[in-house]
Amino acid sequence: MELTNKQRKYLGLEPIDSAWERMEIPNNSVKTELSTGKHILYFDGDTLRKNITVNDSGSYLEQTCHIKTQDNRTMIAPKTAKGKPKRLNGVNLQRCTPEGAYFRFAGSVLLANYTTQHTYYSSVMAGLPFMSESELQVFLDKWISETDDKELRRIEAFAHAKRRRCKFKEGDFFRFPIDRTNYGYGRILLDVAQMRKNGERFWDIVMCKPLVVSVYHIITQNPSMDIEILKTLKSCPSQFIMDNRFFYGEYEIVGNAPITEKDEDYPIMYGQGISPDSRKVIRFQMGRIFREIPLEGNELVKRASGRRDKDLLPDFLNNGIGWSLGVDKNILEACIEQGSNEPYWNQSIDNNLLHRHDLRHPVNRAELERVLRQMGLDDIK
């Protein structure tokens, strides 16, 4: 499998120049009993311009780069006078920073940009099922046929955009791409990093710089939704997410309003920490509400046994975090159609293991009531 230059044009990827020389090397960074791979490299003189990683399992990654090599293209040249050459192999290629647009296929399609840290298209977010290599070719043919001149200019602008850093804050409404024509909207409910700066107590078991965000029940082609309309919509349960997509401007801010009691919806973290001291207490965090009680004399509430996901951990720490929103087009469509979050909670366990550790999940209603009583928060519903 290798993309054609026509396909590259419509994906915003740099084409292969006829003067470039092709070379293959083993991908020694991916070698297991089930999978081996190779790098297809294209050189302009001694400069590596294209790195294509193909895995026997069917995955494909095409990246643009600008890497100087030496010693008959066997070594990566140092970037500074004090640096040392490194052998040109899969491990060292992974340590080199690509640039511009890249394309990845591993059953799903991702078109994104290393420089800007933006995603142009994700077939997972678009709700498409996993594809075989032959189905990918059908997808690419359809992609090309649906790309008019205006869309092609958008793709080219995406591929050559520069990185930017953006500001955001609690109460911001944001827009995110769902597929090539539709948008979704959400809200930043809590900035944990800002809470820490302000000296507010927060149970520090969430990695990176977390935000708490929620996603509204809406799929629209309108890129400029009125926030007064958004305020009236239902939203999916809030989640932790790393701030990267906001910091680099992929999720664009479209307005701001103060967070009111009606807007408040926060993930609940409950249980014991990792350090020896934190093992002696039971902690609870929900938004800005923090509680701590001694373990001695109190029973740690655990998930009920006997469920089909009984192999999962029995705790309610619920401190998982990632770069992406916990929804896709299919889930949003189902939530909108039913006017509830039942489809969100009932996602396949294979898709979202974390949901079962969320005390807000309907299946954990009895455990949530016990936890709230234990923490003296009976008035919270």
Secondary structure as UniProt FT lines:
FT   HELIX           5..11
FT   TURN            18..19
FT   STRAND          21..31
FT   STRAND          36..44
FT   TURN            45..46
FT   STRAND          47..55
FT   TURN            56..57
FT   STRAND          60..70
FT   TURN            71..74
FT   STRAND          75..76
FT   TURN            81..82
FT   STRAND          86..87
FT   HELIX           90..94
FT   STRAND          99..105
FT   STRAND          109..113
FT   TURN            114..117
FT   STRAND          118..122
FT   TURN            123..127
FT   HELIX           133..145
FT   HELIX           149..159
FT   TURN            170..171
FT   STRAND          172..177
FT   STRAND          183..191
FT   HELIX           192..197
FT   TURN            198..199
FT   STRAND          210..216
FT   HELIX           227..230
FT   TURN            231..232
FT   STRAND          239..242
FT   HELIX           244..247
FT   TURN            248..249
FT   STRAND          252..256
FT   TURN            261..263
FT   STRAND          268..271
FT   TURN            276..277
FT   HELIX           278..280
FT   STRAND          281..286
FT   TURN            287..288
FT   STRAND          289..294
FT   TURN            296..297
FT   TURN            308..311
FT   HELIX           329..338
FT   HELIX           342..345
FT   TURN            349..351
FT   HELIX           353..357
FT   TURN            359..360
FT   HELIX           362..364
FT   HELIX           365..374
FT   TURN            375..376
FT   TURN            378..379
//
